Amino acid sequence: MRLVKGTGVQERHKAAGGGKWSKWKTLYKTRTDLCQGVGLAEREGTVSLIADFGLYCSDGEPPTESVAGVGTGDLTEWDIDVTEDFDGWDDTSINDDGSRVVFLYDSDSGLYTLRWERSEGFSEIDRPEE
């Protein structure tokens, strides 16, 4: 994975048994600034991705685009969810068989979660009660 200024987040991979690297594929396209590095986790062939972008992230402003992504199997297809004007996901939790990923953000007002399920894709964000 890599974040590319003026492009967005890109991915390439190779089969577990070796072989050649795939060509770079853009998973999310944006022209805004890169905020920080890419967060990745993997379990049982399911890969989670966290990346943030924003108009003035390089100046320390919070992200305006928070990307959550999940790739499975041969990683040629990814499910991508973008939340606008959000501080960004802190971490992910992948269940033991890789069929569910939970994206987490712990704020002063409580815990935000976004769920992805292999059978359903992304759900709505669960927000703390206000």
N, C-alpha and C positions, 0 to 999 in steps of 0.2 A: 504494500500500500504506500501511496505517497500523496501528499497535498501539493498541488501545482498552482502557483500564483497565476490568476487570470484564467484558470481552467476548472479547478475543483479537486475532487478526490478520485484517484485512479487506482486500479488493481491489476496485478498480473500474478500468475501462479504456474506451478508445474505439478504434474501427477506425483503422488506419494512415492511411487516406485522409481522416480527419476524422469528423464526425458527433457525436452526443451521447455523453456519458459514461454508462456502465452504472450501475446502482444498486450500492451497497456490498453485498458478499457476504462473509460470515464464512467464512474458510477453515479456521480452527482456533479452537475455543471453549475458553476457560479463564477462571477468576476470579482466578488468581494474578497477582502483580505483573509489570509489564513490566520486562525487564532492560536493554534497550538498543534502539537503532534496528533497522530492518529492513535486511538485506543483500540486494541484488538484482543479478542479472547477466542479460544477454540475448545470444543468438546465434541467428541464422537462425530466429526465431520461437519459440525455447524460452527460457523465463524461469525462473531459479532464485531461490528465496527462503530466507533464513535469518532466524529470529526466536527469541528466548529469553524464557522466563517462569520465575518462581520465587516461593516464598512470601515471601522477604525480600530480593528483588533490589534494591529501592529502598534497602536498608540495606547493600548491598555483598556480600550472600551470592551464591554461584554459582547458576546456573539449576537448576531441577528439571524443566523441560520444554524440550527443544531441538527446534525445528520445522525440518524440511527440506521444501521444497515445490518442485514443478515444474509449470509451466503451459505448454501448447503451443497452437498454432493461434489460435483466436479468444479464448482465455483464459477460456472459460466453464467448463472442467473443469480441476481441479488434482489432482495426486497429492500426498498429504501423509504424511510419516513423522514420528513423534514419539519421541524417545529420552528416557527419564526418568533423572534424577540424572546428568546428563552436562554437562560444562563448555560445551558449545555448539560449533557448527561455525564455523571461522575463515574459510573461503573456499570457493568452488566453481570448478570447471573444466568448461567446456562444450566438447565437441568441435566441429570445424568445421561439420558439417552439423546440429548441434543434437539429434542422436539419443541422446546420452549425457551425463549430468552426474555429476561426482564431487564430493562434499562432503568437505572436509578439516578435520581437527583435529590439530594438532601439539602433543603433550604431552611432558613430561619422559621418559615411558616409550616414546615412539615415535609414529608416524603412524597415526591412525584414519581410515578412509575409508568412505563410504557411496555406493554406485553406484545411479544410476537409468538405465534404458534404455527408450527409447520402446516397444520391443516387449515388455518384461517388467516394467516398473515398478521399484520399489525392491528391492534385495538386502539381505542381512544386513550389519551393520557388520563390516568387517575391522579387527581389533584387533591391536596389537603382541603379539609372543610374550612370554610372561612367564617 
